[in-house]
């Protein structure tokens, strides 16, 4: 589909000439003679790019530009003028104009500028789509007060260039927090480079972080960029920084202080612009007292501290994680019937202490989606060490604790009705027809069992 270019100029000859050239190049052209008409026509149909004259009757080009950028900030606007001066060009650029062309126009330059403007718009759209996908992929799950506060703090800190130190137990999602800080920052279009500090041997730390030149050591057949080089303009995430040796800490401290380095075997000083986010599962203040972590490195990294709480301290978020991972793994395994947990099974998960945190919960959900073929995951499907955490007072949702046939029948009926309601997408009439009772009877059953519609 051909792209639309809008021409806004009070000179008919300019409109006709530019329109003819652009049409010949395969563009669809909308030509108007004043700013008011341009804004009206744009709101009706839009365009991918605008060629806008500075001098117009009524609203001048600068006023129209302001309005365009306010209403349609993603649309590139190319200013054209026969009375251009440096001051006007600078003003237009500051207001968001893509470029400034002077009359008499070079048609070749006009076409090239339009082409470049459209390409920049396409790349910007791709980048926005990438960021939206990444933000969905790395979305932080949780509505508990502590997680709401964490998400607010992330967005507040992300807009700055301040360095961040994230603490928390293994499996809590420290890297997820780091990625969100990057994704909501002005560096989001640049690289996010993660480094597992604990996994790099001391003898390789310099070549891994700073890179090396050809012939720097045996096997260095070519030059290679280091992690700091790769992260230039973006964010470097130093994970498990508390597990680094003191020797490695000294080398990290040097680059953090100077923000410049030389590759192994090289003589050229390389300067980088990176935001540093570090993370650890250790108490660094205790490690400093033991002599295992440098104070100067700690205070350089700990500009803004973040703490990710363990899952046992935000148990109200567990049902959200369960639903999210069951849906995710059902989709990944092409499972058509997305399973659900009984109230008793969910209660057992909520009351378990989760030493492995979110990572442990995620792995369990993947296992259950793959191994449990029924559309309902019950307490009996859970591992024994989790099953034993079901409280004794959760009898109304735990069919396995029934002592009489009447109680067992009640538990079964409640779970059966809930399963059928889910199966028919909580449509009361269809569910009633499917299980062979009157709609009003089903309503009474739902009320007596405390079943609420959950879509």
C-alpha angles and dihedrals in degrees: 000000000000118000121242122236120192119211116200112188134129092218111089092202091057091047092049096045096046091041092053094049094046092046090052088054090056100261125134109235131210112186125190133169104220142032098248091055091045093056092045094049091045093054088051099049114353130212137227094233138012130214104201128188117219096218111059135151112258108358109031122226094262091055091047090048091053091051093046093051090046094051102029108021093165095060114093114232119201113199120216128189143164091205100047125159134176093256093054092045092051091048092050091048092050089052090056106268112158094217143341121233125188127218134273082062124219102224090205090054091046091054092046092049092049090049092051092045092052091047091051090049090051092050091047090052091048090050092050090050091048091051092048091051091046092049090051092046094048097035113147111237120216142085098195114124093252092051093046088054091047092053091049091050091049093056092045094050095039093071091061131067093231118136117246135209115201120198130186144114122290113282097022095113106260093153089050089057090048092050092050092051087053095044093053094044131091086253093063092111091055129073126293106206119190120202122191098212094189092058098056116088116228092246092056100041096095096048091044096049102031103026127225143250127240111282094015089130140349108300096022095125093162142008120278133195118236128226094266090051091050092050095052109140091010140060132298116203114205103197123194090010090162090068095061120111119247089250091056092044089058091054092048091049092055095057092042090055098043100028086212135087146164123243117245106275092012135108101198116102111229120202120202136189108215136152111226122218116176131187137191141170091211132089098248094192089059090045089054091053089052091049093245098115131043116244093212091054092047094053092045092054099037098073094125116014122210125187121198108205121226118256092250088065094055103039093152086073094058096087089052091052091046094052092044096051095042089054092044095050094041088057093044092051094042090241109166099197106061103211124227133204126243116241089252093053092049090048090054090052092048093051095046114101098227104213089183091050122204092343090059092048092049092051091049093051091051090051093048094048090052100039104035108073096182118094088234123064110207135188089264090062092060123090113267093246089060097036091061090062093070105117117240091232093063092086099131090063099034112080090180092068095055115127099186135044090240092056092046091051090050092051092047093048092051093050091044092053092047092049092050092047090054091046090056093041092253093298102154097199096049092045092050091050092047095053094039104245136113118271091239090051090053090051090053091049091050091049094049092049094043092241112164126193108262116186 
